[in-house]
């Protein structure tokens, strides 16, 4: 097949950066880097280019910011480049059939799960929230279905106890960068046999919304603690106490101390081993370690109890 001399790279967030850097370090400089347009970010809502654009510009790579990759003008420009292959990592737009067909050897996507598990936009958060002991990365041939294309290579890794989605994402990004390089080398040497996915085993990880970070106290304490790790840094985990939002920064299941107040899910039971104990689903207890009120500094849950004079029996919502 020979070497791919004309690569396109599609990617947007921090997760895609290690792959772009690895391609350049390996002498595989893309002829174009395509990423999402600059958007407002942070509290100040300052318009900034995405991480991939900043790195591409630092590396001296030509960058494009299409509003929609299905627009005819963009597709015509891609076709005129006559690319050999497109490498796609967390780009953020759905490819139309024409774009998939433009590179001579198609489009290779890096996905942050062991496909067919967790197809969709939030595979890392889904694996952490589910309490999985292992996850990984997959390269696949892109087709029109949602992450349904034939798998090329995979690499797995354990999920460490207490690891957040942010921490896991950093590790998977590096693991994925190496996997992409190995995939391209095997592709060129014609030693790859794409393996169709078993659709009957597919699971899905839909896009996370801000509402996903609202605590449902009917869930058991273990699940709530996992969701906190899964939704760190965004959207976090939050509840409401005395009509005011409360962000939960640290939490874990704890054992209720005999004599504490019982009650429905969401009931404040008292202090247990230095944690603010809240009744959760199935009779479990979630211990809150650090919390934060809007516009205030983070404090220990014990300081919150003392400062606001909380009494056992009060209810979190």
N, C-alpha and C positions, 0 to 999 in steps of 0.2 A: 504493500500500500504506500510505503514511503512516509516521510515526515510531514506533519501538518504545518505548513508554512504560513497559512492565512487563517488565524484564529479570531473569532469574535468572543468577547466576554460580556455576559449579561449578569449584573449583580447590583445590590443596593446597600444592605446594612453591614454592620461590623462583621457578621458571620461570614460574609463573602470576601472580606479583605485578605485573610491568609491564603486563599486559593489564588487570588490575583497576584499577590506578591510571590507565591511559589512558582507560578507560571513564568513570571519575569526572571526570577532567579535561575530557573532552569533553561533560560534562553528561548522561551516560548512567548515572546511579547505579542499581545493581541494587536491586530491592526485597528481595532476599534473597541472601546469600552462603552457599553450602553447601560445607563442607570436611570433612576427616577429623577424627575425634575426637583430642584431645590424647594424645600417646604419649611414652614415655620416650626421651630423646635424649642423645647424648654419653656420655662416660665415666662421669659421675655418674648416668646413667640418670634424670635429673630429668624429670618429666612436664611437657611444654610444648605449647601449641597450635601448629599448623603455621604457616608464614610467612604464608599467605593470611589466616588468622584474625587474626593480630596486626595486619596492615595494615588489614583491614576494620574492626576495632575502633577503630583510630586514626582512620579516616575516618568513624566514626560509622554504619557500616552494620550492619544486623541480621545475625547469623551463626547458622547451624545446624550441628550436628555429628552427623548421623545415623550410627549404627553400620552400618546397611545401607539403601541407598536403595530396596530392593525391599519394605521393610516397609509394610504397608497404612496405618498411621497417618501415616507420612511422605508417602506418595503422596497420601493424602487432603488433607493440608495443602498440598501443592504444587498440587493441583487447585483448592483453594479460593482460591488467590492469582490464578488466571486469568492466567498470564503470557503475554506475546506471544512471547517467544523465550528460550531458554537458551543461554548462552555457556559452553563447557566447555574447560578448559585443565588437562591433567595432573591430573585429579581423583583417580583411583585406584580407582574402583569401576565395575563393569559396569552399564550402565543396562538395566533391564527394559523390555519393550515399552510398558507403560503409562506409564512416565516419559517415554519418547521422544515419546509422543503427547500429553502434557499441554500444552506450549506451543503456541499457535495456529499459529505458523510453524516449529515444530520446534526442533531443537537443533543449534547450530553448534559444531564442535570445531576447536581449533587443534592441529595435529600437527607435531612438529619433524622433518619430512623432506619431500622432494618426492615425495609419494605418486604411484604405488603402491609406491615404494621404502620399505623399512624400516617396515612396519606393526608395531605392537607397542609394548612398554614401554620399549625402550632405543634409539631411533633415532639419537640423537646419538653414543652410544658406538659403535654399529655403524658409522656413517659414518667415524669417526676410525680405528677398528681396521681397517677395510677399506682405508684409504689413499685414500679418495675425495678428489678435488680440489675438489668442490663439494657443497653440500647446501642446505637451505632450510627453509621452513615452508609449510604448506598449511592452508587452512580447508576444511572439508567438512561436508556434511549427515550427521548421525549416523544410523546404522541399526543393526540387531542384529549385523551382522558385525563382525569385528575391523578397525577403521580402513578399512572397505571402502566407505564411503558416497561419493556423488558429490562431486567436488572443486569448490569455489567459486572461490578465488583462490590463487595461489602466489607466493612471492618467494624468489629464490635468492641465495646468497652463497658466495664461495670459502672453502675451509678453509685457513687460513694454515699455512705450514710450521712444525712444532713446536707447533701449537696443541693445548691439552688439551681434553678434553670439557667440563670446567668452564668454561674460557674461551669455548668455542664456544657453550655453553648460554646464557651471559650475553648474547652477541650475538644469538642466535636468539630469546631471550625479548623483546628490544626490537624486533627485526624483526617478530616475531609480533604484538606489541601493535598496531603500525601496521597490519598486515594485517587484524586483526580489525576495527579501526575502518573501514578501507576496505571490508571485506566487508559490514558492517552498513549503511553508506551506500549501497552498490550494491544491496543487498537491498531497502532501502526505496524506492530509485528504480526498482526492477524492471529493472535493467540486468545482472543476473546470470543466466547460463545454467549450471546445475550440469552438470558433465561426468563421466559415469560412468567409473570406473577400469577399466583393462584388467587384469583379474585374472591374465592370463598373464604379466604383467610384475611381479607383486607379489613382494617379498622381505620377510623377517621379522626382527625384532630382539627376541628374547625378553628377559625380565627378567634383569638381571645378578645373579649370586650371588657369595658370598665365594669360592667355589671357582674362579670365573673368573679370580681374581687370582693363582692359583698358576702359576708359570712351568713351561711344558712346553718343555724345552730342545731338543726335536726340531723346534720351529718355527724358521724362519730369523730372523736377527737383526733384519731390517727389520720383520717382523711383531711380534716381541716389543717393539720400541721403540714401535710404534704402539699396541700393547695397553697399554703403560704410560701413554701419553697418554690413551687411551680410558678407562682405569680410574682416572684422577686426578680427584677425590680418593678415590673409593671404587670398588672395594675395594683399589685400589692393585695393585702387583705384588710378589710375595714368593717367595722360594726358601728352601732349607734348606742350611746349610753346617755341617759337623761336628755335625749333629744339632740345631742351633739355628736358629730362623727368622731370615731376613734380609730386611728390606724394601728394595726397590730404589726410590730416589727420582729417579735420573737415569740414563739409559742411551741409547746410540746404537750403530749398527753401526760397527765399526772394521776396519781391515785388519790381519791377523796379521803380525807381524814374523818374517822368516825365522829359524829356529833355536829358536822357541818350541816347547813341548811340544805335540804333536798329541794327539788322543784323541777319545773319543765325545762326543756332545752333553752339556754340563754340566761339561766338564773345564776347570779353571783353567789358562790358557796362560801367564800372566805379565802384566806391565804393558806396555800399548801406548799411547803418546801420553798418558800420565797416566791411563789408564783400566784397570780390572781386566778383562782379556780372558777371555771364557768361550766355548768352542766351542758353536756353536748348529747348527741344522739346515742341511742342504745345504752343509756346510763353511764356513758364515758364522761371524762372530765378533761377539758382543755385548760392548760396552765399558760397564762399570758406573762411573758417575761419583761418585754419592753414595749411601750405604747407611745402614741403621740397624738395630741390634740391639734386641730388646725391652727397654724400660725405660732405654735409653741415648740419648744425643744422636746426631743424624745426623753422619756423618763422611765424608770423602772415601774412595773405595775404596782409594786408595794408603795412607792411614792405617790402614785396616782390615788390609791386607796386612802392613804393618809391625808393627802392634800385636798381631796374632794369629799373626805369623810363618807366613803361608800359603806353601805351596810349590807351584810348577807341578806339575800332575798330580793335585792334589786335586779332588774332584768335588762340584759343586753338585747338589742334588736339587730 
